[in-house]
């Protein structure tokens, strides 16, 4: 029970740590794992998506410019 409560926080912590280090693709992989959790409330999906958008924007600028 405790593991299912702590796991999303650990994944989110790793996301922010990787983003701070500038490793956007690994950060996105960590954040995308939260979408697959059955215990994740559906109300959080727009918030998680909003966290992904700036990273995706930087990645697309690197790839297509």
C-alpha positions as CSV (number, residue, x, y, z in Angstrom):
1,X,0.0,0.0,0.0
2,X,2.7,2.5,0.9
3,X,4.6,1.7,-2.3
4,X,1.6,2.6,-4.4
5,X,1.4,5.9,-2.7
6,X,5.1,6.7,-2.8
7,X,5.9,5.5,-6.3
8,X,4.2,8.4,-8.2
9,X,6.0,10.9,-6.0
10,X,9.3,9.3,-6.7
11,X,8.6,9.3,-10.4
12,X,7.6,13.0,-10.3
13,X,10.7,13.8,-8.2
14,X,12.9,12.1,-10.8
15,X,11.2,14.0,-13.6
16,X,12.0,17.4,-12.0
17,X,15.5,16.3,-11.2
18,X,16.2,15.3,-14.8
19,X,14.5,18.4,-16.1
20,X,16.7,20.6,-13.9
21,X,19.8,18.8,-15.3
22,X,18.6,19.5,-18.9
23,X,17.9,15.9,-19.8
24,X,14.5,16.5,-21.3
25,X,14.0,13.1,-23.1
26,X,14.6,11.1,-19.9
27,X,12.4,13.5,-17.9
28,X,9.6,12.9,-20.4
29,X,10.0,9.1,-20.1
30,X,9.6,9.4,-16.3
31,X,6.6,11.6,-16.6
32,X,4.9,9.4,-19.2
33,X,5.1,6.5,-16.7
34,X,2.6,8.4,-14.5
35,X,0.0,8.2,-17.3
36,X,0.0,4.4,-17.1
37,X,-0.7,4.2,-13.3
38,X,-4.1,2.9,-12.6
39,X,-4.1,4.8,-9.2
40,X,-3.5,8.2,-10.9
41,X,-6.6,10.4,-10.7
42,X,-7.8,11.4,-14.1
43,X,-7.9,15.1,-13.0
44,X,-4.1,15.1,-12.9
45,X,-3.7,14.3,-16.6
46,X,-4.1,17.9,-17.9
47,X,-1.5,19.0,-15.2
48,X,1.0,16.4,-16.3
49,X,0.5,17.3,-19.9
50,X,1.1,20.9,-19.1
51,X,4.5,19.9,-17.5
52,X,5.4,18.1,-20.7
53,X,4.7,20.9,-23.2
54,X,7.7,23.1,-22.5
55,X,10.1,20.1,-22.8
56,X,8.5,18.9,-26.0
57,X,8.8,22.5,-27.4
58,X,12.5,22.5,-26.7
59,X,13.0,19.1,-28.2
60,X,11.0,20.0,-31.4
61,X,13.1,23.2,-31.8
62,X,16.2,21.1,-31.7
63,X,14.9,18.5,-34.1
64,X,13.3,20.8,-36.7
65,X,15.3,24.0,-36.6
